[in-house]
């Protein structure tokens, strides 16, 4: 492949599309609107291809694991079993066919979603509470001033965010004391830190975008400068 | 150091005791109910007031951008917001960028509409009193497309009805026709809605997030790019109190109160033990 096709042409396409994408923000003309719509369609099409790539990658990974009988290869069987069963049920759609609404009741696909997928995901997420409690107990120590400040802030926010803080506050005649302390922490130090992070990340993103548009950053072309 | 009543190793080994205590703290409040009144946060009130100020027939876009993993926190918010819309006669238009939550979103709407009908003795009909547009991929670019033409973006609703013919969308052409957009997000979609939606097309944006994501929203609250925030289960409970309805948010507050109390107690206990050891000249 010639140098032009391998490097110059992709860079020109990126520069051209990037410039048009930037310019359409400032041009209130129907052509600019049409361009936005066309780009959105392209984005969706590319999303479809990305999904094909994702399916290939997932299949390749698990087929290799099963073939080599690597650690946890039995779980890889469940990937194909789960995906296969749900795809078949979704396409079959209780005999009505794909993308059609079944007039009454739940389909087998709905059953799989409601009684397998939803409880599994909810369970995985909910057991985090147990791990977090254990981790907080074992690692949250006031070893120095900074750690002590973090600990105090965490305890105040954790306590101030639940109704029991108002009940306890009422015993001392100031029901809002913990809520106000929490609000101060969230609207003061938290807000300042978050804003700093957002500004930093945004400026970094802007600089990176310019590097890509101007052809300085070329790692997306295959890691070659 | 052998004279200490609690050795560090013994603290580390108490993981199963902690699990048991957390389990009890979560389950007991469902058996023994303790009344704990609380005042809704001003962030939740900001969103409530925004929706309360709308007129009958106005449209509110609700983006349910979450999956079953976050349903404990975000589902009660979705239900409460739908109930508020139905009570006000506002038309909720529901959509999602998360395909994994599609079936769940459908269930929330199809359960809440008849529930609201019983509460206020009215029939809420799909396509007329509420619209479910379903899933579309694309996040940022799709928000732009919705801002240009909503009915091009969604040519059909979830039930395959053409959006051009839906009576619930008669006066709606673009995102600008939405009087309020609320994103219930388990990920980073609120930031996309701010950058590509509300800042560009000028509609008020509210947010509902999981508790861990709520601190990220405070800069946008202060700049009024987000008009109100429901943070975690507490946010859902706040909205239910404001709306004067019962739901999973208020119910969950008992369990969350006891669990947080337990966590605070455990952390303080562990630090007191370490402090005693330090006083006595030992190492942690």
Interface residues (C-beta under 8 A of the other chain):
Chain A: X33 X36 X37 X39 X40 X43 X44 X47 X99 X100 X101 X110 X113 X114 X117 X118 X121 X122 X124 X125 X126 X129 X130 X132 X133 X134 X136 X137 X138 X140 X141 X142 X143 X151 X154 X155 X158 X159 X161 X162 X163 X164 X166 X167 X175 X176 X179 X186 X187 X190 X191 X194 X195 X198
Chain B: X11 X12 X14 X15 X18 X19 X21 X22 X23 X26 X36 X37 X38 X39 X41 X67 X68 X69 X70 X71 X72 X100 X103 X104 X107 X137 X138 X141 X142 X144 X145 X148 X149 X152 X159 X160 X211 X215 X216 X218 X219 X222 X232 X234 X237 X253 X256 X257 X258 X259 X260 X261 X262 X263 X264 X266 X267 X268 X269 X270 X271 X274 X275 X284
